[in-house]
Amino acid sequence: MLQDLKHALKTFRNNLFSGARLLALGSYTAIYAHIREMAFEDGSPLFHRDVEKLDRQDNNAAARLFS
């Protein structure tokens, strides 16, 4: 059971960055390598710190990832 949306986003983000290679979300998949590539592209809404040396309690980083 999820407590609230902010907690859910952090939980999904932390699960994805836990070392798993692939996370299945219903009919969709999330792959850490793709998210890391996006963070290093020009004009990306993600910051480098969102995927490397990350703060697992950062609500804003979780919101950026799923926006």
mmCIF file as Biopython writes it, N, C-alpha, C and O atoms, coordinates in Angstrom:
data_model
#
loop_
_atom_site.group_PDB
_atom_site.id
_atom_site.type_symbol
_atom_site.label_atom_id
_atom_site.label_alt_id
_atom_site.label_comp_id
_atom_site.label_asym_id
_atom_site.label_entity_id
_atom_site.label_seq_id
_atom_site.pdbx_PDB_ins_code
_atom_site.Cartn_x
_atom_site.Cartn_y
_atom_site.Cartn_z
_atom_site.occupancy
_atom_site.B_iso_or_equiv
_atom_site.auth_seq_id
_atom_site.auth_asym_id
_atom_site.pdbx_PDB_model_num
ATOM 1   N N  . MET A ? 1  ? 0.844  -1.166 0.000   1.0 0.0 1  A 1 
ATOM 2   C CA . MET A ? 1  ? 0.000  0.000  0.000   1.0 0.0 1  A 1 
ATOM 3   C C  . MET A ? 1  ? 0.896  1.239  0.000   1.0 0.0 1  A 1 
ATOM 4   O O  . MET A ? 1  ? 1.921  1.282  0.680   1.0 0.0 1  A 1 
ATOM 5   N N  . LEU A ? 2  ? 0.491  2.232  -0.768  1.0 0.0 2  A 1 
ATOM 6   C CA . LEU A ? 2  ? 1.251  3.466  -0.870  1.0 0.0 2  A 1 
ATOM 7   C C  . LEU A ? 2  ? 0.615  4.545  -0.014  1.0 0.0 2  A 1 
ATOM 8   O O  . LEU A ? 2  ? -0.607 4.681  0.033   1.0 0.0 2  A 1 
ATOM 9   N N  . GLN A ? 3  ? 1.463  5.312  0.665   1.0 0.0 3  A 1 
ATOM 10  C CA . GLN A ? 3  ? 0.954  6.334  1.577   1.0 0.0 3  A 1 
ATOM 11  C C  . GLN A ? 3  ? 0.436  7.562  0.836   1.0 0.0 3  A 1 
ATOM 12  O O  . GLN A ? 3  ? -0.657 8.046  1.129   1.0 0.0 3  A 1 
ATOM 13  N N  . ASP A ? 4  ? 1.195  8.060  -0.102  1.0 0.0 4  A 1 
ATOM 14  C CA . ASP A ? 4  ? 0.796  9.242  -0.862  1.0 0.0 4  A 1 
ATOM 15  C C  . ASP A ? 4  ? 1.596  9.283  -2.154  1.0 0.0 4  A 1 
ATOM 16  O O  . ASP A ? 4  ? 2.495  8.466  -2.352  1.0 0.0 4  A 1 
ATOM 17  N N  . LEU A ? 5  ? 1.282  10.217 -3.026  1.0 0.0 5  A 1 
ATOM 18  C CA . LEU A ? 5  ? 1.924  10.287 -4.330  1.0 0.0 5  A 1 
ATOM 19  C C  . LEU A ? 5  ? 3.427  10.531 -4.217  1.0 0.0 5  A 1 
ATOM 20  O O  . LEU A ? 5  ? 4.202  9.886  -4.923  1.0 0.0 5  A 1 
ATOM 21  N N  . LYS A ? 6  ? 3.859  11.443 -3.349  1.0 0.0 6  A 1 
ATOM 22  C CA . LYS A ? 6  ? 5.294  11.717 -3.197  1.0 0.0 6  A 1 
ATOM 23  C C  . LYS A ? 6  ? 6.040  10.464 -2.761  1.0 0.0 6  A 1 
ATOM 24  O O  . LYS A ? 6  ? 7.124  10.173 -3.267  1.0 0.0 6  A 1 
ATOM 25  N N  . HIS A ? 7  ? 5.465  9.729  -1.831  1.0 0.0 7  A 1 
ATOM 26  C CA . HIS A ? 7  ? 6.094  8.501  -1.354  1.0 0.0 7  A 1 
ATOM 27  C C  . HIS A ? 7  ? 6.131  7.469  -2.473  1.0 0.0 7  A 1 
ATOM 28  O O  . HIS A ? 7  ? 7.130  6.766  -2.629  1.0 0.0 7  A 1 
ATOM 29  N N  . ALA A ? 8  ? 5.072  7.366  -3.245  1.0 0.0 8  A 1 
ATOM 30  C CA . ALA A ? 8  ? 5.016  6.407  -4.351  1.0 0.0 8  A 1 
ATOM 31  C C  . ALA A ? 8  ? 6.087  6.715  -5.391  1.0 0.0 8  A 1 
ATOM 32  O O  . ALA A ? 8  ? 6.767  5.804  -5.862  1.0 0.0 8  A 1 
ATOM 33  N N  . LEU A ? 9  ? 6.247  7.984  -5.755  1.0 0.0 9  A 1 
ATOM 34  C CA . LEU A ? 9  ? 7.258  8.358  -6.738  1.0 0.0 9  A 1 
ATOM 35  C C  . LEU A ? 9  ? 8.659  8.020  -6.247  1.0 0.0 9  A 1 
ATOM 36  O O  . LEU A ? 9  ? 9.474  7.498  -7.008  1.0 0.0 9  A 1 
ATOM 37  N N  . LYS A ? 10 ? 8.945  8.314  -4.978  1.0 0.0 10 A 1 
ATOM 38  C CA . LYS A ? 10 ? 10.258 7.983  -4.419  1.0 0.0 10 A 1 
ATOM 39  C C  . LYS A ? 10 ? 10.467 6.475  -4.400  1.0 0.0 10 A 1 
ATOM 40  O O  . LYS A ? 10 ? 11.567 6.001  -4.684  1.0 0.0 10 A 1 
ATOM 41  N N  . THR A ? 11 ? 9.425  5.715  -4.067  1.0 0.0 11 A 1 
ATOM 42  C CA . THR A ? 11 ? 9.536  4.256  -4.025  1.0 0.0 11 A 1 
ATOM 43  C C  . THR A ? 11 ? 9.846  3.704  -5.409  1.0 0.0 11 A 1 
ATOM 44  O O  . THR A ? 11 ? 10.741 2.871  -5.556  1.0 0.0 11 A 1 
ATOM 45  N N  . PHE A ? 12 ? 9.117  4.158  -6.430  1.0 0.0 12 A 1 
ATOM 46  C CA . PHE A ? 12 ? 9.366  3.688  -7.793  1.0 0.0 12 A 1 
ATOM 47  C C  . PHE A ? 12 ? 10.763 4.081  -8.259  1.0 0.0 12 A 1 
ATOM 48  O O  . PHE A ? 12 ? 11.456 3.275  -8.881  1.0 0.0 12 A 1 
ATOM 49  N N  . ARG A ? 13 ? 11.183 5.303  -7.966  1.0 0.0 13 A 1 
ATOM 50  C CA . ARG A ? 13 ? 12.515 5.770  -8.359  1.0 0.0 13 A 1 
ATOM 51  C C  . ARG A ? 13 ? 13.596 4.942  -7.666  1.0 0.0 13 A 1 
ATOM 52  O O  . ARG A ? 13 ? 14.556 4.517  -8.308  1.0 0.0 13 A 1 
ATOM 53  N N  . ASN A ? 14 ? 13.449 4.716  -6.383  1.0 0.0 14 A 1 
ATOM 54  C CA . ASN A ? 14 ? 14.441 3.941  -5.645  1.0 0.0 14 A 1 
ATOM 55  C C  . ASN A ? 14 ? 14.487 2.497  -6.122  1.0 0.0 14 A 1 
ATOM 56  O O  . ASN A ? 14 ? 15.561 1.898  -6.167  1.0 0.0 14 A 1 
ATOM 57  N N  . ASN A ? 15 ? 13.332 1.925  -6.480  1.0 0.0 15 A 1 
ATOM 58  C CA . ASN A ? 15 ? 13.321 0.566  -7.014  1.0 0.0 15 A 1 
ATOM 59  C C  . ASN A ? 15 ? 14.070 0.501  -8.336  1.0 0.0 15 A 1 
ATOM 60  O O  . ASN A ? 15 ? 14.817 -0.445 -8.586  1.0 0.0 15 A 1 
ATOM 61  N N  . LEU A ? 16 ? 13.870 1.505  -9.179  1.0 0.0 16 A 1 
ATOM 62  C CA . LEU A ? 16 ? 14.544 1.537  -10.471 1.0 0.0 16 A 1 
ATOM 63  C C  . LEU A ? 16 ? 16.053 1.671  -10.303 1.0 0.0 16 A 1 
ATOM 64  O O  . LEU A ? 16 ? 16.815 1.062  -11.053 1.0 0.0 16 A 1 
ATOM 65  N N  . PHE A ? 17 ? 16.491 2.461  -9.328  1.0 0.0 17 A 1 
ATOM 66  C CA . PHE A ? 17 ? 17.914 2.699  -9.122  1.0 0.0 17 A 1 
ATOM 67  C C  . PHE A ? 17 ? 18.544 1.719  -8.136  1.0 0.0 17 A 1 
ATOM 68  O O  . PHE A ? 17 ? 19.669 1.942  -7.690  1.0 0.0 17 A 1 
ATOM 69  N N  . SER A ? 18 ? 17.855 0.656  -7.793  1.0 0.0 18 A 1 
ATOM 70  C CA . SER A ? 18 ? 18.342 -0.297 -6.796  1.0 0.0 18 A 1 
ATOM 71  C C  . SER A ? 18 ? 19.394 -1.251 -7.340  1.0 0.0 18 A 1 
ATOM 72  O O  . SER A ? 18 ? 19.987 -2.016 -6.579  1.0 0.0 18 A 1 
ATOM 73  N N  . GLY A ? 19 ? 19.631 -1.217 -8.631  1.0 0.0 19 A 1 
ATOM 74  C CA . GLY A ? 19 ? 20.553 -2.158 -9.246  1.0 0.0 19 A 1 
ATOM 75  C C  . GLY A ? 19 ? 19.834 -3.095 -10.194 1.0 0.0 19 A 1 
ATOM 76  O O  . GLY A ? 19 ? 20.473 -3.868 -10.908 1.0 0.0 19 A 1 
ATOM 77  N N  . ALA A ? 20 ? 18.522 -3.035 -10.210 1.0 0.0 20 A 1 
ATOM 78  C CA . ALA A ? 20 ? 17.751 -3.846 -11.149 1.0 0.0 20 A 1 
ATOM 79  C C  . ALA A ? 20 ? 18.025 -3.339 -12.563 1.0 0.0 20 A 1 
ATOM 80  O O  . ALA A ? 20 ? 18.139 -2.132 -12.780 1.0 0.0 20 A 1 
ATOM 81  N N  . ARG A ? 21 ? 18.127 -4.230 -13.498 1.0 0.0 21 A 1 
ATOM 82  C CA . ARG A ? 21 ? 18.384 -3.836 -14.885 1.0 0.0 21 A 1 
ATOM 83  C C  . ARG A ? 21 ? 17.115 -3.377 -15.588 1.0 0.0 21 A 1 
ATOM 84  O O  . ARG A ? 21 ? 17.160 -2.541 -16.490 1.0 0.0 21 A 1 
ATOM 85  N N  . LEU A ? 22 ? 15.982 -3.933 -15.165 1.0 0.0 22 A 1 
ATOM 86  C CA . LEU A ? 22 ? 14.720 -3.628 -15.824 1.0 0.0 22 A 1 
ATOM 87  C C  . LEU A ? 22 ? 13.609 -3.662 -14.792 1.0 0.0 22 A 1 
ATOM 88  O O  . LEU A ? 22 ? 13.549 -4.568 -13.961 1.0 0.0 22 A 1 
ATOM 89  N N  . LEU A ? 23 ? 12.740 -2.683 -14.847 1.0 0.0 23 A 1 
ATOM 90  C CA . LEU A ? 23 ? 11.596 -2.629 -13.948 1.0 0.0 23 A 1 
ATOM 91  C C  . LEU A ? 23 ? 10.343 -2.606 -14.809 1.0 0.0 23 A 1 
ATOM 92  O O  . LEU A ? 23 ? 10.183 -1.716 -15.644 1.0 0.0 23 A 1 
ATOM 93  N N  . ALA A ? 24 ? 9.452  -3.573 -14.617 1.0 0.0 24 A 1 
ATOM 94  C CA . ALA A ? 24 ? 8.206  -3.645 -15.382 1.0 0.0 24 A 1 
ATOM 95  C C  . ALA A ? 24 ? 7.120  -2.886 -14.632 1.0 0.0 24 A 1 
ATOM 96  O O  . ALA A ? 24 ? 6.876  -3.128 -13.450 1.0 0.0 24 A 1 
ATOM 97  N N  . LEU A ? 25 ? 6.475  -1.965 -15.338 1.0 0.0 25 A 1 
ATOM 98  C CA . LEU A ? 25 ? 5.386  -1.171 -14.775 1.0 0.0 25 A 1 
ATOM 99  C C  . LEU A ? 25 ? 4.156  -1.384 -15.650 1.0 0.0 25 A 1 
ATOM 100 O O  . LEU A ? 25 ? 3.872  -0.579 -16.538 1.0 0.0 25 A 1 
ATOM 101 N N  . GLY A ? 26 ? 3.440  -2.449 -15.402 1.0 0.0 26 A 1 
ATOM 102 C CA . GLY A ? 26 ? 2.283  -2.773 -16.234 1.0 0.0 26 A 1 
ATOM 103 C C  . GLY A ? 26 ? 2.739  -3.127 -17.633 1.0 0.0 26 A 1 
ATOM 104 O O  . GLY A ? 26 ? 3.505  -4.074 -17.811 1.0 0.0 26 A 1 
ATOM 105 N N  . SER A ? 27 ? 2.286  -2.390 -18.622 1.0 0.0 27 A 1 
ATOM 106 C CA . SER A ? 27 ? 2.657  -2.629 -20.025 1.0 0.0 27 A 1 
ATOM 107 C C  . SER A ? 27 ? 3.941  -1.900 -20.415 1.0 0.0 27 A 1 
ATOM 108 O O  . SER A ? 27 ? 4.366  -1.979 -21.567 1.0 0.0 27 A 1 
ATOM 109 N N  . TYR A ? 28 ? 4.555  -1.201 -19.484 1.0 0.0 28 A 1 
ATOM 110 C CA . TYR A ? 28 ? 5.735  -0.392 -19.772 1.0 0.0 28 A 1 
ATOM 111 C C  . TYR A ? 28 ? 6.944  -0.934 -19.024 1.0 0.0 28 A 1 
ATOM 112 O O  . TYR A ? 28 ? 6.814  -1.664 -18.041 1.0 0.0 28 A 1 
ATOM 113 N N  . THR A ? 29 ? 8.113  -0.562 -19.508 1.0 0.0 29 A 1 
ATOM 114 C CA . THR A ? 29 ? 9.344  -0.939 -18.821 1.0 0.0 29 A 1 
ATOM 115 C C  . THR A ? 29 ? 10.162 0.314  -18.529 1.0 0.0 29 A 1 
ATOM 116 O O  . THR A ? 29 ? 10.092 1.303  -19.259 1.0 0.0 29 A 1 
ATOM 117 N N  . ALA A ? 30 ? 10.922 0.258  -17.471 1.0 0.0 30 A 1 
ATOM 118 C CA . ALA A ? 30 ? 11.841 1.335  -17.106 1.0 0.0 30 A 1 
ATOM 119 C C  . ALA A ? 30 ? 13.231 0.724  -17.012 1.0 0.0 30 A 1 
ATOM 120 O O  . ALA A ? 30 ? 13.430 -0.275 -16.321 1.0 0.0 30 A 1 
ATOM 121 N N  . ILE A ? 31 ? 14.178 1.316  -17.697 1.0 0.0 31 A 1 
ATOM 122 C CA . ILE A ? 31 ? 15.542 0.805  -17.732 1.0 0.0 31 A 1 
ATOM 123 C C  . ILE A ? 31 ? 16.477 1.920  -17.256 1.0 0.0 31 A 1 
ATOM 124 O O  . ILE A ? 31 ? 16.454 3.027  -17.794 1.0 0.0 31 A 1 
ATOM 125 N N  . TYR A ? 32 ? 17.287 1.624  -16.258 1.0 0.0 32 A 1 
ATOM 126 C CA . TYR A ? 32 ? 18.177 2.624  -15.667 1.0 0.0 32 A 1 
ATOM 127 C C  . TYR A ? 32 ? 19.079 3.257  -16.721 1.0 0.0 32 A 1 
ATOM 128 O O  . TYR A ? 32 ? 19.280 4.471  -16.709 1.0 0.0 32 A 1 
ATOM 129 N N  . ALA A ? 33 ? 19.621 2.457  -17.626 1.0 0.0 33 A 1 
ATOM 130 C CA . ALA A ? 33 ? 20.551 2.981  -18.628 1.0 0.0 33 A 1 
ATOM 131 C C  . ALA A ? 33 ? 19.899 4.066  -19.487 1.0 0.0 33 A 1 
ATOM 132 O O  . ALA A ? 33 ? 20.549 5.053  -19.832 1.0 0.0 33 A 1 
ATOM 133 N N  . HIS A ? 34 ? 18.632 3.896  -19.831 1.0 0.0 34 A 1 
ATOM 134 C CA . HIS A ? 34 ? 17.938 4.911  -20.637 1.0 0.0 34 A 1 
ATOM 135 C C  . HIS A ? 34 ? 17.744 6.199  -19.847 1.0 0.0 34 A 1 
ATOM 136 O O  . HIS A ? 34 ? 17.896 7.295  -20.387 1.0 0.0 34 A 1 
ATOM 137 N N  . ILE A ? 35 ? 17.414 6.063  -18.587 1.0 0.0 35 A 1 
ATOM 138 C CA . ILE A ? 35 ? 17.217 7.252  -17.754 1.0 0.0 35 A 1 
ATOM 139 C C  . ILE A ? 35 ? 18.536 7.990  -17.563 1.0 0.0 35 A 1 
ATOM 140 O O  . ILE A ? 35 ? 18.569 9.220  -17.578 1.0 0.0 35 A 1 
ATOM 141 N N  . ARG A ? 36 ? 19.615 7.247  -17.385 1.0 0.0 36 A 1 
ATOM 142 C CA . ARG A ? 36 ? 20.935 7.866  -17.240 1.0 0.0 36 A 1 
ATOM 143 C C  . ARG A ? 36 ? 21.312 8.621  -18.510 1.0 0.0 36 A 1 
ATOM 144 O O  . ARG A ? 36 ? 21.827 9.737  -18.438 1.0 0.0 36 A 1 
ATOM 145 N N  . GLU A ? 37 ? 21.059 8.018  -19.680 1.0 0.0 37 A 1 
ATOM 146 C CA . GLU A ? 37 ? 21.334 8.692  -20.951 1.0 0.0 37 A 1 
ATOM 147 C C  . GLU A ? 37 ? 20.536 9.990  -21.067 1.0 0.0 37 A 1 
ATOM 148 O O  . GLU A ? 37 ? 21.066 11.014 -21.499 1.0 0.0 37 A 1 
ATOM 149 N N  . MET A ? 38 ? 19.267 9.941  -20.681 1.0 0.0 38 A 1 
ATOM 150 C CA . MET A ? 38 ? 18.424 11.141 -20.753 1.0 0.0 38 A 1 
ATOM 151 C C  . MET A ? 38 ? 18.957 12.249 -19.860 1.0 0.0 38 A 1 
ATOM 152 O O  . MET A ? 38 ? 18.909 13.421 -20.235 1.0 0.0 38 A 1 
ATOM 153 N N  . ALA A ? 39 ? 19.463 11.897 -18.687 1.0 0.0 39 A 1 
ATOM 154 C CA . ALA A ? 39 ? 19.955 12.903 -17.745 1.0 0.0 39 A 1 
ATOM 155 C C  . ALA A ? 39 ? 21.164 13.655 -18.292 1.0 0.0 39 A 1 
ATOM 156 O O  . ALA A ? 39 ? 21.398 14.804 -17.916 1.0 0.0 39 A 1 
ATOM 157 N N  . PHE A ? 40 ? 21.935 13.020 -19.178 1.0 0.0 40 A 1 
ATOM 158 C CA . PHE A ? 40 ? 23.141 13.650 -19.702 1.0 0.0 40 A 1 
ATOM 159 C C  . PHE A ? 40 ? 22.928 14.295 -21.072 1.0 0.0 40 A 1 
ATOM 160 O O  . PHE A ? 40 ? 23.881 14.796 -21.669 1.0 0.0 40 A 1 
ATOM 161 N N  . GLU A ? 41 ? 21.694 14.290 -21.577 1.0 0.0 41 A 1 
ATOM 162 C CA . GLU A ? 41 ? 21.392 14.967 -22.839 1.0 0.0 41 A 1 
ATOM 163 C C  . GLU A ? 41 ? 21.193 16.463 -22.591 1.0 0.0 41 A 1 
ATOM 164 O O  . GLU A ? 41 ? 20.770 16.875 -21.511 1.0 0.0 41 A 1 
ATOM 165 N N  . ASP A ? 42 ? 21.500 17.257 -23.596 1.0 0.0 42 A 1 
ATOM 166 C CA . ASP A ? 42 ? 21.274 18.704 -23.501 1.0 0.0 42 A 1 
ATOM 167 C C  . ASP A ? 42 ? 19.783 18.984 -23.394 1.0 0.0 42 A 1 
ATOM 168 O O  . ASP A ? 42 ? 18.980 18.385 -24.109 1.0 0.0 42 A 1 
ATOM 169 N N  . GLY A ? 43 ? 19.419 19.881 -22.513 1.0 0.0 43 A 1 
ATOM 170 C CA . GLY A ? 43 ? 18.029 20.282 -22.360 1.0 0.0 43 A 1 
ATOM 171 C C  . GLY A ? 43 ? 17.165 19.306 -21.591 1.0 0.0 43 A 1 
ATOM 172 O O  . GLY A ? 43 ? 15.943 19.456 -21.566 1.0 0.0 43 A 1 
ATOM 173 N N  . SER A ? 44 ? 17.761 18.317 -20.968 1.0 0.0 44 A 1 
ATOM 174 C CA . SER A ? 44 ? 16.988 17.337 -20.203 1.0 0.0 44 A 1 
ATOM 175 C C  . SER A ? 44 ? 16.466 17.961 -18.911 1.0 0.0 44 A 1 
ATOM 176 O O  . SER A ? 44 ? 17.163 18.759 -18.285 1.0 0.0 44 A 1 
ATOM 177 N N  . PRO A ? 45 ? 15.242 17.604 -18.506 1.0 0.0 45 A 1 
ATOM 178 C CA . PRO A ? 45 ? 14.738 18.123 -17.230 1.0 0.0 45 A 1 
ATOM 179 C C  . PRO A ? 45 ? 15.396 17.447 -16.026 1.0 0.0 45 A 1 
ATOM 180 O O  . PRO A ? 45 ? 15.254 17.914 -14.896 1.0 0.0 45 A 1 
ATOM 181 N N  . LEU A ? 46 ? 16.117 16.346 -16.266 1.0 0.0 46 A 1 
ATOM 182 C CA . LEU A ? 46 ? 16.801 15.631 -15.185 1.0 0.0 46 A 1 
ATOM 183 C C  . LEU A ? 46 ? 18.181 16.230 -14.958 1.0 0.0 46 A 1 
ATOM 184 O O  . LEU A ? 46 ? 18.832 16.687 -15.897 1.0 0.0 46 A 1 
ATOM 185 N N  . PHE A ? 47 ? 18.614 16.223 -13.722 1.0 0.0 47 A 1 
ATOM 186 C CA . PHE A ? 47 ? 19.963 16.660 -13.378 1.0 0.0 47 A 1 
ATOM 187 C C  . PHE A ? 47 ? 20.857 15.434 -13.237 1.0 0.0 47 A 1 
ATOM 188 O O  . PHE A ? 47 ? 20.374 14.332 -12.976 1.0 0.0 47 A 1 
ATOM 189 N N  . HIS A ? 48 ? 22.162 15.631 -13.412 1.0 0.0 48 A 1 
ATOM 190 C CA . HIS A ? 48 ? 23.102 14.521 -13.247 1.0 0.0 48 A 1 
ATOM 191 C C  . HIS A ? 48 ? 22.955 13.899 -11.862 1.0 0.0 48 A 1 
ATOM 192 O O  . HIS A ? 48 ? 23.021 12.679 -11.712 1.0 0.0 48 A 1 
ATOM 193 N N  . ARG A ? 49 ? 22.757 14.738 -10.861 1.0 0.0 49 A 1 
ATOM 194 C CA . ARG A ? 49 ? 22.635 14.230 -9.488  1.0 0.0 49 A 1 
ATOM 195 C C  . ARG A ? 49 ? 21.353 13.423 -9.273  1.0 0.0 49 A 1 
ATOM 196 O O  . ARG A ? 49 ? 21.209 12.748 -8.253  1.0 0.0 49 A 1 
ATOM 197 N N  . ASP A ? 50 ? 20.417 13.489 -10.236 1.0 0.0 50 A 1 
ATOM 198 C CA . ASP A ? 50 ? 19.197 12.689 -10.133 1.0 0.0 50 A 1 
ATOM 199 C C  . ASP A ? 50 ? 19.465 11.215 -10.399 1.0 0.0 50 A 1 
ATOM 200 O O  . ASP A ? 50 ? 18.679 10.357 -9.999  1.0 0.0 50 A 1 
ATOM 201 N N  . VAL A ? 51 ? 20.586 10.914 -11.081 1.0 0.0 51 A 1 
ATOM 202 C CA . VAL A ? 51 ? 20.883 9.518  -11.408 1.0 0.0 51 A 1 
ATOM 203 C C  . VAL A ? 51 ? 22.221 9.039  -10.855 1.0 0.0 51 A 1 
ATOM 204 O O  . VAL A ? 51 ? 22.448 7.832  -10.768 1.0 0.0 51 A 1 
ATOM 205 N N  . GLU A ? 52 ? 23.106 9.950  -10.481 1.0 0.0 52 A 1 
ATOM 206 C CA . GLU A ? 52 ? 24.392 9.573  -9.902  1.0 0.0 52 A 1 
ATOM 207 C C  . GLU A ? 52 ? 24.548 10.257 -8.554  1.0 0.0 52 A 1 
ATOM 208 O O  . GLU A ? 52 ? 24.241 11.440 -8.409  1.0 0.0 52 A 1 
ATOM 209 N N  . LYS A ? 53 ? 25.023 9.514  -7.575  1.0 0.0 53 A 1 
ATOM 210 C CA . LYS A ? 53 ? 25.176 10.022 -6.206  1.0 0.0 53 A 1 
ATOM 211 C C  . LYS A ? 53 ? 23.868 10.643 -5.729  1.0 0.0 53 A 1 
ATOM 212 O O  . LYS A ? 53 ? 23.849 11.755 -5.201  1.0 0.0 53 A 1 
ATOM 213 N N  . LEU A ? 54 ? 22.794 9.918  -5.922  1.0 0.0 54 A 1 
ATOM 214 C CA . LEU A ? 54 ? 21.465 10.472 -5.686  1.0 0.0 54 A 1 
ATOM 215 C C  . LEU A ? 54 ? 21.055 10.455 -4.223  1.0 0.0 54 A 1 
ATOM 216 O O  . LEU A ? 54 ? 21.515 9.642  -3.422  1.0 0.0 54 A 1 
ATOM 217 N N  . ASP A ? 55 ? 20.175 11.384 -3.918  1.0 0.0 55 A 1 
ATOM 218 C CA . ASP A ? 55 ? 19.545 11.474 -2.605  1.0 0.0 55 A 1 
ATOM 219 C C  . ASP A ? 55 ? 18.224 10.723 -2.702  1.0 0.0 55 A 1 
ATOM 220 O O  . ASP A ? 55 ? 17.317 11.158 -3.412  1.0 0.0 55 A 1 
ATOM 221 N N  . ARG A ? 56 ? 18.105 9.614  -2.005  1.0 0.0 56 A 1 
ATOM 222 C CA . ARG A ? 56 ? 16.923 8.761  -2.131  1.0 0.0 56 A 1 
ATOM 223 C C  . ARG A ? 56 ? 15.664 9.374  -1.521  1.0 0.0 56 A 1 
ATOM 224 O O  . ARG A ? 56 ? 14.573 8.835  -1.702  1.0 0.0 56 A 1 
ATOM 225 N N  . GLN A ? 57 ? 15.792 10.474 -0.812  1.0 0.0 57 A 1 
ATOM 226 C CA . GLN A ? 57 ? 14.627 11.124 -0.210  1.0 0.0 57 A 1 
ATOM 227 C C  . GLN A ? 57 ? 14.239 12.413 -0.937  1.0 0.0 57 A 1 
ATOM 228 O O  . GLN A ? 57 ? 13.412 13.178 -0.441  1.0 0.0 57 A 1 
ATOM 229 N N  . ASP A ? 58 ? 14.823 12.655 -2.095  1.0 0.0 58 A 1 
ATOM 230 C CA . ASP A ? 58 ? 14.589 13.895 -2.834  1.0 0.0 58 A 1 
ATOM 231 C C  . ASP A ? 58 ? 13.256 13.832 -3.581  1.0 0.0 58 A 1 
ATOM 232 O O  . ASP A ? 58 ? 13.152 13.174 -4.617  1.0 0.0 58 A 1 
ATOM 233 N N  . ASN A ? 59 ? 12.245 14.513 -3.057  1.0 0.0 59 A 1 
ATOM 234 C CA . ASN A ? 59 ? 10.921 14.535 -3.685  1.0 0.0 59 A 1 
ATOM 235 C C  . ASN A ? 59 ? 10.962 15.172 -5.069  1.0 0.0 59 A 1 
ATOM 236 O O  . ASN A ? 59 ? 10.299 14.693 -5.989  1.0 0.0 59 A 1 
ATOM 237 N N  . ASN A ? 60 ? 11.725 16.235 -5.223  1.0 0.0 60 A 1 
ATOM 238 C CA . ASN A ? 60 ? 11.778 16.938 -6.508  1.0 0.0 60 A 1 
ATOM 239 C C  . ASN A ? 60 ? 12.417 16.089 -7.597  1.0 0.0 60 A 1 
ATOM 240 O O  . ASN A ? 60 ? 11.972 16.123 -8.745  1.0 0.0 60 A 1 
ATOM 241 N N  . ALA A ? 61 ? 13.453 15.326 -7.256  1.0 0.0 61 A 1 
ATOM 242 C CA . ALA A ? 61 ? 14.086 14.450 -8.243  1.0 0.0 61 A 1 
ATOM 243 C C  . ALA A ? 61 ? 13.118 13.367 -8.701  1.0 0.0 61 A 1 
ATOM 244 O O  . ALA A ? 61 ? 13.065 13.041 -9.886  1.0 0.0 61 A 1 
ATOM 245 N N  . ALA A ? 62 ? 12.361 12.815 -7.778  1.0 0.0 62 A 1 
ATOM 246 C CA . ALA A ? 62 ? 11.369 11.800 -8.142  1.0 0.0 62 A 1 
ATOM 247 C C  . ALA A ? 62 ? 10.295 12.401 -9.036  1.0 0.0 62 A 1 
ATOM 248 O O  . ALA A ? 62 ? 9.861  11.763 -9.995  1.0 0.0 62 A 1 
ATOM 249 N N  . ALA A ? 63 ? 9.864  13.609 -8.738  1.0 0.0 63 A 1 
ATOM 250 C CA . ALA A ? 63 ? 8.847  14.271 -9.562  1.0 0.0 63 A 1 
ATOM 251 C C  . ALA A ? 63 ? 9.384  14.562 -10.962 1.0 0.0 63 A 1 
ATOM 252 O O  . ALA A ? 63 ? 8.662  14.398 -11.945 1.0 0.0 63 A 1 
ATOM 253 N N  . ARG A ? 64 ? 10.659 14.999 -11.065 1.0 0.0 64 A 1 
ATOM 254 C CA . ARG A ? 64 ? 11.251 15.260 -12.380 1.0 0.0 64 A 1 
ATOM 255 C C  . ARG A ? 64 ? 11.319 13.984 -13.209 1.0 0.0 64 A 1 
ATOM 256 O O  . ARG A ? 64 ? 11.066 14.014 -14.413 1.0 0.0 64 A 1 
ATOM 257 N N  . LEU A ? 65 ? 11.657 12.869 -12.580 1.0 0.0 65 A 1 
ATOM 258 C CA . LEU A ? 65 ? 11.792 11.607 -13.298 1.0 0.0 65 A 1 
ATOM 259 C C  . LEU A ? 65 ? 10.472 11.169 -13.913 1.0 0.0 65 A 1 
ATOM 260 O O  . LEU A ? 65 ? 10.450 10.664 -15.035 1.0 0.0 65 A 1 
ATOM 261 N N  . PHE A ? 66 ? 9.383  11.352 -13.200 1.0 0.0 66 A 1 
ATOM 262 C CA . PHE A ? 66 ? 8.094  10.860 -13.672 1.0 0.0 66 A 1 
ATOM 263 C C  . PHE A ? 66 ? 7.236  11.942 -14.318 1.0 0.0 66 A 1 
ATOM 264 O O  . PHE A ? 66 ? 6.051  11.724 -14.567 1.0 0.0 66 A 1 
ATOM 265 N N  . SER A ? 67 ? 7.823  13.110 -14.593 1.0 0.0 67 A 1 
ATOM 266 C CA . SER A ? 67 ? 7.037  14.174 -15.239 1.0 0.0 67 A 1 
ATOM 267 C C  . SER A ? 67 ? 7.156  14.096 -16.746 1.0 0.0 67 A 1 
ATOM 268 O O  . SER A ? 67 ? 6.563  14.909 -17.455 1.0 0.0 67 A 1 
#
